[in-house]
Amino acid sequence: MILKIVKLIVGLGNPYKKFYHTRHNIGMWFVQILANYFQVTLKEKKKFSGKVSNIIIDNQKIYLFQPEIFMNLSGSLVLNIASYYKINLSEILIIRDELDLIPGVLKIIYSSKHNGHNGIRSIISCFKEKSVFMQLCIGIGRPKLKRKIVEFVLNSPNSIEKKLIQQIITNFIYQNTNFLKNISLFFGKKFYL
């Protein structure tokens, strides 16, 4: 398997406090928990229209980014920061929510497909290079009632779901601290509580 180096980790979500605790902002939750683990602070950077920090693993700087724009427009901000730091799409790990995984499950994929996710669709449309890239998908499940998907992802998970989601993120980061050293080893694998 080819060694894949992560140079930028992007936590997808929507801006404003009212959206922070929604299912669609789980990517931002992950990046915040990762920043806490490495004891770094995400700081507002106007030139990137988002919060940025970095961590060092094996002398490799890895940027953390939370774009502060609506998810379906996030591709332009991801392209902006990637261009600034000369990072290719194949070196970016996108953290996002996933309807087809239940809460308490996450999966890392290496794909060029969006599978209906508007944040991923935006990123694909903004990058000229059409390559596969890394995605860490965090399960949010599907609505039980006949509810529109948009309404579902823009609402907060219930307390049980929230606990499962936060626990899988925390467990994954704390139990797999080496996942950024060779993320290729994790492609296609699911992680459960």
C-alpha positions in Angstrom: 0.0 0.0 0.0 1.2 3.5 -0.9 2.1 5.7 2.1 -0.3 8.6 2.3 0.8 11.8 4.1 -1.8 14.0 5.6 -0.8 17.7 5.5 -4.2 19.3 6.1 -7.2 18.2 8.1 -10.5 19.9 7.4 -13.5 19.6 9.7 -16.6 20.4 7.6 -19.6 22.1 9.1 -21.6 25.3 9.0 -20.8 28.6 10.6 -22.5 30.3 13.5 -23.1 29.0 17.0 -26.6 27.9 16.2 -25.2 25.2 13.9 -22.3 24.1 16.1 -24.1 21.2 17.8 -25.8 19.9 14.7 -25.1 16.6 13.0 -23.7 18.4 9.9 -20.9 20.0 12.1 -19.4 16.7 13.3 -16.3 17.4 11.2 -15.7 20.5 13.2 -16.2 18.5 16.5 -13.5 16.1 15.4 -11.0 18.8 14.6 -11.7 20.5 17.9 -11.2 17.3 19.8 -8.0 16.6 17.9 -6.7 20.1 18.7 -7.5 19.6 22.3 -5.6 16.2 22.3 -2.5 17.9 20.9 -3.0 20.9 23.2 -3.2 23.5 20.4 -5.7 26.3 19.9 -7.7 26.9 16.7 -7.4 30.6 15.9 -9.5 32.8 13.6 -7.6 33.6 10.4 -9.3 36.1 8.2 -7.3 35.3 5.1 -8.6 31.8 5.3 -12.1 32.6 6.5 -11.9 30.0 9.2 -10.1 28.7 12.3 -6.6 27.3 11.8 -3.9 25.6 13.9 -1.2 23.1 13.3 0.3 20.0 14.9 3.7 18.3 14.4 3.9 14.6 14.0 7.3 13.1 13.2 8.7 16.5 12.2 5.8 16.9 9.7 3.5 20.0 10.1 -0.2 19.1 9.7 -2.6 22.0 9.5 -6.1 21.8 11.1 -8.8 23.9 9.5 -12.5 24.7 10.3 -13.9 26.7 7.3 -16.4 29.3 8.4 -18.7 29.1 5.5 -21.8 27.1 4.7 -20.9 23.5 4.0 -22.1 23.5 0.4 -19.7 26.4 -0.3 -16.7 25.0 1.6 -14.7 23.9 -1.4 -13.5 27.4 -2.2 -12.0 27.9 1.3 -10.4 24.5 1.3 -8.8 25.3 -2.1 -7.7 28.7 -0.7 -5.8 27.3 2.3 -4.5 24.3 0.3 -3.1 26.6 -2.4 -1.5 28.9 0.2 0.4 26.0 1.8 1.0 24.2 -1.5 -1.0 21.1 -0.4 -2.5 18.8 -3.0 -6.0 17.4 -2.7 -4.6 13.9 -2.2 -2.8 15.2 1.0 -6.0 16.5 2.6 -8.1 14.6 5.1 -11.7 15.8 5.1 -13.7 15.0 8.2 -17.5 14.8 7.6 -20.8 13.4 8.7 -22.1 10.2 7.1 -25.8 9.2 6.9 -25.0 5.5 6.0 -23.1 4.9 9.2 -24.9 4.8 12.6 -23.7 6.9 15.5 -20.8 5.3 17.2 -19.1 4.2 13.9 -16.6 5.9 11.7 -14.8 4.9 8.5 -11.8 6.2 6.6 -12.2 6.1 2.8 -10.0 7.1 -0.1 -12.4 8.2 -2.8 -13.2 10.8 -5.4 -17.0 10.4 -4.9 -19.2 12.7 -2.9 -22.1 10.1 -2.3 -24.6 13.0 -2.0 -22.6 15.0 0.6 -22.7 18.7 -0.5 -19.5 19.6 1.3 -17.6 17.0 -0.5 -19.4 17.9 -3.8 -18.2 21.5 -3.3 -14.6 20.4 -2.7 -14.6 18.2 -5.8 -16.0 21.0 -7.9 -13.3 23.6 -6.7 -10.2 21.5 -7.3 -8.9 21.2 -10.8 -7.0 18.1 -10.0 -9.5 15.2 -10.2 -7.9 12.8 -7.8 -9.0 10.5 -5.0 -8.7 12.0 -1.5 -9.0 11.0 2.1 -12.3 11.2 4.0 -13.0 10.3 7.6 -16.7 9.7 7.7 -18.5 9.8 11.1 -21.8 8.1 11.4 -24.9 10.1 12.2 -27.5 7.5 10.9 -30.6 8.2 8.9 -33.8 9.8 10.2 -36.2 7.3 11.7 -39.3 9.2 10.6 -40.0 10.4 7.1 -38.1 13.5 7.6 -36.1 15.5 5.0 -32.4 14.8 5.2 -31.6 18.6 5.3 -33.8 19.0 8.4 -32.2 16.0 10.0 -28.5 17.0 9.4 -29.2 20.6 10.5 -30.6 19.4 13.9 -28.7 18.3 16.9 -28.4 14.6 17.7 -30.3 13.4 20.7 -28.3 12.9 23.9 -27.6 9.2 23.3 -26.5 9.8 19.7 -24.4 12.8 20.8 -22.6 10.7 23.4 -21.9 7.9 20.9 -20.6 10.3 18.3 -18.3 12.1 20.8 -17.2 8.8 22.2 -16.2 7.3 18.9 -14.3 10.5 17.9 -12.5 10.6 21.3 -11.7 6.9 21.3 -10.5 6.9 17.8 -8.1 9.8 18.4 -6.8 8.6 21.7 -6.5 4.9 20.7 -5.1 5.5 17.2 -2.7 8.4 17.7 -0.6 7.0 14.9 -3.4 7.2 12.3 -1.9 10.4 10.8 1.6 8.8 10.3 0.3 6.2 7.8 -3.4 6.8 7.2 -3.3 4.3 4.3 -3.4 1.5 6.8 -6.8 2.6 7.8 -8.5 3.0 4.4 -11.7 1.1 4.2 -11.8 0.1 7.9 -14.7 0.8 10.1 -14.2 1.7 13.8 -16.8 0.9 16.4 -17.3 1.7 20.1 
